Amino acid sequence: MQTIMNLIISNLPPSITQSEVEHAFRQRGADVQVSLFREGNPNNVLAVVKLKNASLVATHRMAQYLKGRSWQGRRLQVYVPLFWRGESEA
């Protein structure tokens, strides 16, 4: 069974692609699945990053690392949802 932790990243630039986000995480050794959401404000893209085989501690460390960092001129906002974590895949 595989544990999946969720990480939410907002304020991504409108030109961002799913593959760019996946590549950035995979460069750091993370096994991820990324979904992008452009609804609402098209200038503020939101990513839901599913980190496979990541612990809660590792997920929070990743969030702290990314929080406030700049990506293509945008200051990222990152958080780990309290009630949407620890999913499992068989």
Secondary structure, DSSP 8 states (H G I E B T S, - for coil): -EEEEEEEEEEE-TT--HHHHHHHHHTTT-EEEEEEE--S-TTSEEEEEEEET--HHHHHHHHHHHTT-EETTEE-EEE--SSS--EEE-
